[in-house]
Amino acid sequence: MIIMQKLSPEWEKETGNKLNWVVLEENVLRQKVTTDIATKAGQYDILTIGGYEAPIWGKLGWLEPLDDLGDDYDYGDLLAPIKSGLTVNGKLYAVPFYTESSFTLYRKDLFDAAGIKMPDQPTYDQIKEYAAKLTDKSKEQYGICLRGKPGWGENMAFLGTMINTYGGRWFDMDWKPQINSAPWKKAITDYVDLMKKYGPPGATANGFNENQALFSTGHCAMWIDATSAAGRVYDPKQSQVADKIAFTRAPVAVTPNGSSWSWSWNLAIPASSTKAEAAKSFIKWATSKQYVKLVGEKDGWVAVPPGTRKSTYDLAEYQKAAPFADTVLKAILSADPAKPTKDPVPYTGVQFVAIPEFQGIGTIVGQQIASALAGQQSVDAALNAAQKQVERDMKKAGYPKK
């Protein structure tokens, strides 16, 4: 997004239109955009929204369809699973600006020095073992960095996948919350244990950006997070460890299902916009094949938006600059939002549940878990409190809906 903002004067010159950017931290962005669109306030002409909101808001008639960007846009070049996740009843309501799954980044120099070989897909037991060996708090070197900042799209994005692979699920087939079930307790106990023993201090303040800064400045031996981080941590202009890192798949526990997430950041137009044609022109420009090439030429091929277009992965320049490209593409294509867990579930979504109530529910659960991480309550107490609150919220929302 930072690069898009930097390059957007090119579109302004071409079209004579002017952009007024509003840049917000992730949790704040979600809150402001959701409030704006739900109240039809019309403050924005283009929104950055996730793969969670796009189909829900499209179905509610809150977004303009984006099927008319022209044949030269090449809709067939968009990665099929991402495009289908943004489509409702045959209409596309947002287009992907970048897509991510999750994976494990690690410091190969530290692993080599400790005589550890990272497997192709580590288990969480192995992650715990490696984190113990690679923590040296006297050097501010932490075995692992993970999200601790509360929010459905912050700590719960990572924890959703950890819970899935431990055999947990958000709801059973009758929409009964499963938050204080045995798999949740095991996953969250291991997470809190990992972070307290081998993570950085003050982890409840760390989201994606804070952990990226810690990893890029050499403070983390391992970091499990979004594949979109690869372009930045491999860029020597932005990372002090660019030549010392490697990557592998996200860890697993009892099942591979839902162990790595599936997420897209997209551009969409609210139905309240009075400048829909100009907005479509910008969206077409900013998500086109030509834009990908422009980023490569101006900012380096390692920085191009990943996971949106098949053609990006055919570019020789990108393949050469981005050693992670193939792993990222496979992770994105392998995530199955229809089968995110070991046991059957009534919802779609890997690290989220595709219902309107999930933003509130996910954030409440994230706050309780952050409280356990901060040592303010036990894991059992946190999950029991979350379970009761989610039961109340789901009952109020009328679940199970027939």
N, C-alpha and C positions, 0 to 999 in steps of 0.2 A: 504493500500500500504506500509505503514511503517513496519507493521508486516511481509508482504510478503518479503520485502527487508531483514529483520532480519533473516527470516527462509530460505531464498534462498540458503545459503551454504549447506543445506541438499541435495538439488537437485544437486549442484555442486559436492558434494562428491560422490553421486550415479552415476553421468554420466561422470565426468571428464571434463565437460565444465565449462567455466568461464563467469560470467555475469559482464557487466560494466553498472551500474545504472546511469541514468540521472534523477534527481528529480527536478521538476519545479513547480512553483506556477500555479494555475489553468488557468488563462487567458494566461500566457506565454506558458504553455504546449500546449494549443489549437493552438496558433499562430505558434509555432515552428513545431509542428507535421503536421499542414495543409500545411505550406510552404514546408516542407521536402517531403511530399508525392506528392504534386501537381507538384513539380519540379523534381521528381524521383531522389532526391539527395542521397538516400540510406544511410542516417546517422544512422538509427535505424533498428534493426531486429525484435523488438517487440514494439508495440505502445499501450499506454493506450488511448482508444478512447470512445466516448459516443455513446449512442443509436441513436443520431442524425446523426453522421458521417458514422457509419458502413454501413447502406443500400445504402447511396449515393455513398460512395467510392467503395463499392462492385460492384455496378452497372457499375461504370466507369472502372472497371478492375484494380483498384489500390491496392486491397487486395487479399491475397492468400485465397482460400476456406479452411474451417476448418472442413470438413465433415469426415476426415480420421484419427481421433484420436484413433480409435479402439473401439470394442464392449464394452470393460471393462470401457470405459469412461462414459457409460450410458447416452446417449443424452436424453432419455425419462425422466430422472430425472430432467432435466432443466425445470424451470417454463415456461409453454407454451406461455403466452403472450410475455415474454422477448425473448425467442428463435425466435418466429415468427418475432419480430421487427428487428432481426439481420440477417434475411434470405431474399435473393432476388432470384426469379426464382428457388426456391427449393434448393439454396446453402447457407450454413451458412458461414458468412464472419468474425465473431468475436464470442468469447464466454464470457459470463458474469463473471466478478470477484466479483462484488457486485451490487445489485439493490436497488433502493430507490424510495419511494414516499415521500410525505410531510405530516407533522402533527404538532400539537401544543404541545410543551413542556411547563410546567409551574411549579412554586414553590408552592407545596401544603401547605407548612408551612405558606407562606405569604397569600395565599387564605383563609386558616383556620382562621388566625389571623384577617383578614378583614371581616370574616363572608360571604365570597363569595363561591358559589358552581359552579364549572365549568361544563357546560352541556356536553353531549356526543358529540355534534357537535355545537360549538358556532357560532354565527353570527358575522360579522365584527362590527356591532353596539355594541354587548356585549363586544367584544375585546376592543373597544374604552373606554367603561364604566369601565372595569376592569383595563385597563392601567392607567386611571386617578386616580383610588383609590389606586393603588399600586406604584405610582411614589413618591419617596422621594429623590430629587436631593441632599439634604444635606448629605445623606448617600451614594451617588452614586448608588442609587437603582432606576433602570429605569423600567417603567411599561412594556415596550416591546423593544425587539431588533429584527431588520429586516435587510436584506441585503440592502446596499446602494452603494456598490462599482459597478461602471458601467461595463457592459459586458453582452453579450447575455446569458452566462451561470452563471452570478453572480446576479445582481439585477433583470434582466429580467426573470430568472428562477422562482423566487418568484412572481414577479409582473405579469408574464404571467398567473399564476393561479388566482391571485386576479382579474385581468381584466376579465378572463373567468367567474368567479362566479358572477361578477357584470353585466354579460350579454354582455360583449364586445367580439370582435374577431379581429384578425389581418387583415383579408381580407374578403370581401363579395364574393359571388359566381362568380363574374366577375374579381376577383383578384384586386379589388379597395381597397387601404388601408383605414382602419377605425380608424386610430390612434387619430384623433381629434373628434371622435364621443362622444355622451353623456355618455355612460357607461365607456369609458376610462377616461374621465374628472372626473367623480364621483370617480372612483377607485383611480386614482392618487392623486386627491385632498385629499381623506381620508388618503392615505398612507403618504403623505407629512405632513398632519396635525398630524397624530399619532406620526410620528417620531420627528417632531419639538417639540411637547408638552411633549411627554412621552419617547422618545428614548435617547440614549447616545449621547454626543457631537461628532462631527466629523464623523457622520454616513456614509458619502460618501466614507470613507476609509475602511468600514467594509464589508467584504464578509463572506462566510461560516466560515472560520477558525477564523476570528476575533470575530465573534458573539459567536462561540463555546467557545472561551476563556473567553469572558465576562459572558456568562451563567454559565460556569463551576466554575467561581470564585465568583459567587453570586451577579452579578450586574444586572441581568435581571429577572423580574417576569414572563415574557412569551417570548417564542421564537418560531416562525413559520418557519420551515425549513425542511431539509432532514431527513427522518427516519434513515438514516445511522449514524446520530449523537447519536442515542440512546446508542449504545455500548460504546461510550466514556463518555457521561455525566452520565451514570449509573455505571461507573467503578470508585470505590473510589480511585484508584491509579492516576486517571487523573482528577477527579472532586471533588471539595470541597462540592458540594451539592448533591452528589449521593443518599443520603438517604432522600432527601427533595423534590424530584421531582415526577411529574406524567405527563401523556400525554393524549391527546384526538385527535379527527380528526381535519384536517385543517378546518378553518372557511369557512362559506358560506355567500352569500349575496342574490342575486335573483334567482340563480339556482345552483344545486349541480354539474352540468357538468363542468369538468375541474378544480374543486376546489383544487384537490391535484395532484401533478405531477407524471409523469412516466418516470423514468430515469435509465439507466444502465451504469456502467463503465465496459469496456470490454477490453480484450486483443486481439490484431490482429497482423497479419504479413503483412508488405507492400510487394507488388509484386516485389519491387526492392531488397529485401533481398537475400543475397547469402548464408545465413545459415538457410534456412527455416526448415530443418529437426530438427536441434537443437532447434530452436525457438518453433516448435510444441511440442517437448518433454517438454520444460519448461511450456508452456501454459497448456498442459494436466495435468502436476503435480500441477500447481498453481490454477486450477479451479476444481480439482477432489474432490470426497467424502473424500478421504484419507487426503487431505490438510485441509479440514474443521475440521477433527478430530485432526490433528496435531496442528492447532491453538488452539483448545479447550484445549488440554492437556498442551501445552507450555505457552499460554498467557491467558488462562481463557475462558470459554465458552461464556461469554458475548461479547467477541471480534471476534467471528467467522463471516465470510462474510455473510451478510444477503441477502435474496431475490433472490437467484440463483437456489438452488436445493430444491426440495420437501423434500428429505431425511433429510435435516438439521432440518426441523420443526418437524420431528418425533423423534429426539434425546431427550431423557429424560433430559440429562445434560443441553441442550440448553434451553429447556422449563423452567427448574428450574432457570437457571441463568439469563434469559432474559424475564422479565415480559411483555415486549413490543412486543414479537415475534408475537403473534396472530394479534395484531392491525396492525403491519407493513405488515404482509402477506396479510391481508384483503385490506389494502390501496393500495398495489402494484397490487393486482388482480382486484381491482375495477376501477382503472384508465383506461379510454377507449380512446386511441389516435385517434380512428375513429370518436368519438363524443365528442370533447373537449369543445364545446360551446353550448349555448342555441339555437342560430340560425345556419342554415347550413353553412358549409365552404368547400372550394375546396381542403383543405389540411388535412394531418394527423399530429399528434403531440399535446401534451397537453400544455407544456410550451415552445414549439418551433414549427416552421413550417418546415416540412421536404422538404425544397428546398435548393439548394446549396447557394442561395443568402442570406439565413437567418442569417448567422454569421455576415455579414457586417451590414445588416438591424437592427438586434437585438442590436448590439453594439451601433449603431448611436442613436437608441431610448433610450437605457440605459444611454447614456451620456447626452442626453437632460433632462431626468428625474432626474439624479443626479445633474444637474445644477439647477433645480427647488428646489430640496431638500436642496441644499447649499444656497438657497436664491438669486441666481444670476439672475433668471428670474421667471415669474409666471408659474403656471402649464399650463394655456392656451397657453402662448407663446412657452413653451417647446414642447407641443404636436402639435401645428401648424407648428413649424419648423421641427419636426420629420416627420409629414405628408407630407410636401412638398419634403423633402429629399427622403423618401421612394417611393413616387409617381415617382420621377425622376429615382431612381434606378430600379424600376419595369418596367418602360417604356423602359429603356436602355437594360434591360435583356430580353425584348420581350414578356412580359406578356400583356394580357392573352394569354397563349400558347394553341393552339387548339389540 
